[in-house]
Amino acid sequence: MPSPETKILIDELTLDPQKPLIISDADEVIFELFMHMFEYFNDNGYRFTGQSLIGFEIMDHMFHHQTDERIEEQIFIKIITQFFADQGDHMPMVENAFDNLMILSETCQIIILTNAPHDYRERRVEIYKDHGIHFPIISNIGNKLAAVNEIIKDHQAPIFFIDDSPEHHISIIENIPHIHCIHFIGDQNYAELVSDVDNVHFKSTDWNDVRAFIETQLKQG
């Protein structure tokens, strides 16, 4: 079961169970994030040393420039919170994301399921509206499996799940195998750090290719 805050947002959705559904992540799928975040940590005295990522274990790979000590959790939370306060309203969109989402929205229902603090959701809604995006935004904490299960429980049409995190895809593939999982990472440099996922249906760093994949699946029916 998703958190109470996430469950309330899901209950407010009005979905047509006969219409294709896209559940998309936000950061690094629709908006750029990680390279800007790494630069911000670097400016605050910490460097990222990771070579491969499965989940959001970035804190494990952040080390102090001068002491080579790993960042403490409270400092990590303080810096990343300040990053979103300073930069969260100014992240550029991933190339071609907007145009392809608009085209897909003509035939598919689109929901944004993002791991973000619930109290930051309303601000993100406004940011998306400023960019011309009016899809429902569901904030979530932790693994997304419970939220996805709740969203799709009555759905009968094709479902597509787009996310940059291998962790979420692994959960979906193992538990809801009929969902089309699309492993998408907008930044090529960040994509090289992220582990591949066995049995993912499609992987790309190009929104044009993602739209083509979805449209092909829908035609094949």
C-alpha positions in Angstrom: 0.0 0.0 0.0 1.4 3.4 -0.9 1.8 6.1 1.8 -1.4 7.9 2.9 -0.4 11.1 1.1 0.3 9.2 -2.1 -3.0 7.2 -1.8 -5.0 10.4 -1.5 -3.5 11.7 -4.7 -4.2 8.4 -6.5 -7.8 8.3 -5.3 -8.3 11.8 -6.9 -7.4 10.5 -10.4 -10.1 10.0 -13.0 -8.7 7.4 -15.4 -10.4 5.6 -18.3 -9.5 1.9 -17.9 -9.9 1.4 -21.6 -7.3 4.1 -22.7 -3.5 3.5 -22.7 -1.7 4.8 -19.7 1.8 6.3 -19.3 3.2 6.5 -15.8 6.3 8.7 -16.1 9.0 9.8 -13.7 9.9 13.5 -13.5 13.6 14.0 -12.7 16.0 13.0 -15.5 13.0 11.9 -17.6 11.1 15.2 -18.1 13.5 17.6 -16.3 17.3 17.4 -16.1 18.6 16.9 -12.6 21.6 14.9 -11.7 24.5 16.6 -13.4 23.2 19.9 -12.0 23.0 18.3 -8.6 26.5 16.9 -8.8 27.8 20.3 -9.8 26.0 21.8 -6.8 27.6 19.3 -4.4 31.0 20.0 -5.9 30.5 23.7 -5.3 29.7 22.8 -1.7 32.9 20.8 -1.2 31.9 17.2 -2.1 32.7 15.1 -5.2 30.7 12.2 -6.6 32.9 9.1 -7.2 30.3 6.5 -8.2 30.8 4.4 -11.2 27.5 2.4 -11.2 24.1 3.1 -9.7 21.2 0.8 -9.2 19.0 3.0 -6.9 19.3 6.4 -5.4 22.4 5.6 -3.4 24.2 8.8 -4.4 25.0 9.6 -0.8 27.2 6.5 -0.6 29.5 8.0 -3.3 29.9 11.6 -2.1 33.2 12.4 -0.5 34.7 15.6 0.9 37.3 17.2 -1.3 39.8 17.9 1.4 39.4 15.1 3.9 38.2 12.2 1.6 35.6 11.4 4.2 32.2 10.2 3.0 29.4 12.8 3.4 27.4 12.5 6.6 23.6 11.9 6.1 22.6 15.2 7.8 24.9 17.2 5.6 23.8 15.4 2.5 20.1 16.1 3.4 20.9 19.8 4.1 22.8 20.3 0.8 20.2 18.5 -1.3 17.3 20.4 0.3 19.1 23.6 -0.3 19.8 22.5 -3.9 16.1 22.1 -4.6 15.3 25.4 -2.8 17.9 27.2 -5.0 17.7 25.3 -8.3 14.4 23.4 -8.2 12.5 26.0 -10.1 15.1 26.4 -12.8 15.9 22.9 -14.1 15.7 22.7 -17.9 13.5 20.2 -19.6 15.0 17.1 -21.2 15.4 17.6 -24.9 12.3 16.7 -26.9 10.4 15.7 -23.8 7.6 18.3 -24.1 6.8 17.8 -27.8 6.7 14.0 -27.5 4.6 14.1 -24.3 2.1 16.4 -26.0 1.9 14.0 -29.0 1.5 11.0 -26.8 -1.2 12.7 -24.7 -3.5 12.7 -27.8 -3.8 8.9 -27.5 -2.6 8.1 -24.0 -3.4 9.2 -20.4 -0.3 10.5 -18.7 0.5 10.6 -15.0 3.8 11.9 -13.4 4.8 9.7 -10.5 7.8 11.3 -8.8 9.8 10.6 -5.7 9.7 14.0 -4.1 8.8 15.4 -0.7 5.0 15.7 -0.5 5.2 19.2 0.8 7.1 20.2 -2.4 4.5 18.8 -4.7 2.3 21.9 -5.1 5.4 23.9 -6.1 6.2 21.3 -8.7 2.7 21.4 -10.1 3.2 25.1 -10.6 6.6 24.6 -12.3 5.1 22.1 -14.7 2.2 24.4 -15.5 4.7 27.1 -16.3 6.2 24.8 -18.9 2.8 24.0 -20.3 2.4 20.6 -18.7 -0.9 19.8 -16.9 -0.7 16.1 -16.2 -1.5 14.8 -12.7 1.5 14.7 -10.4 1.7 12.0 -7.8 4.4 12.5 -5.2 5.8 9.3 -3.7 8.5 8.2 -1.2 10.6 5.1 -1.7 9.9 2.2 -4.0 7.1 3.0 -6.6 5.6 -0.5 -6.8 2.8 0.0 -4.3 1.8 3.3 -6.0 1.9 1.8 -9.5 -0.2 -1.2 -8.3 -2.8 1.2 -6.8 -2.9 3.4 -10.0 -3.4 0.4 -12.4 -5.7 -1.8 -10.3 -8.7 -1.4 -12.6 -6.8 -0.7 -15.9 -7.4 -2.9 -18.9 -5.5 -1.0 -21.7 -1.7 -1.1 -22.3 0.4 0.5 -19.6 3.9 2.1 -20.0 6.2 2.9 -17.1 9.1 5.3 -17.7 11.8 5.9 -15.1 15.5 6.4 -14.8 16.0 4.2 -11.7 16.8 0.5 -12.2 15.4 -0.2 -8.7 11.9 0.7 -9.8 12.0 -1.2 -13.0 13.2 -4.3 -11.3 10.2 -4.2 -8.9 7.8 -3.6 -11.8 9.2 -6.4 -14.0 9.1 -8.9 -11.2 5.7 -8.1 -9.9 3.6 -6.6 -12.8 5.2 -8.2 -15.9 2.5 -7.0 -18.3 3.6 -3.3 -17.9 5.9 -2.1 -20.7 9.0 -0.8 -18.8 11.0 2.0 -20.5 14.4 2.7 -18.9 14.9 6.4 -19.8 17.7 8.7 -18.8 17.9 12.1 -20.3 21.5 12.9 -19.6 24.0 10.7 -21.6 26.8 11.2 -18.9 24.5 10.1 -16.1 23.1 7.2 -18.3 26.6 5.8 -18.4 26.6 5.5 -14.6 23.3 3.7 -14.3 23.2 -0.1 -14.4 21.3 -1.9 -17.1 18.1 -3.8 -16.2 17.5 -7.3 -17.3 14.3 -7.8 -19.2 13.5 -4.1 -19.5 11.4 -3.6 -22.6 13.2 -0.6 -23.9 16.1 1.7 -22.9 16.9 5.1 -24.4 18.2 8.6 -23.9 16.1 10.0 -26.7 12.4 11.0 -26.3 11.8 10.6 -30.0 12.7 6.9 -29.7 10.5 6.5 -26.7 7.5 7.8 -28.5 8.2 5.6 -31.5 8.4 2.5 -29.2 5.1 3.4 -27.5 3.4 4.0 -30.8 4.7 0.7 -32.2 3.4 -1.2 -29.1 0.0 0.4 -29.4 -0.2 -0.5 -33.1 0.7 -4.1 -32.4 -2.1 -4.0 -29.9 
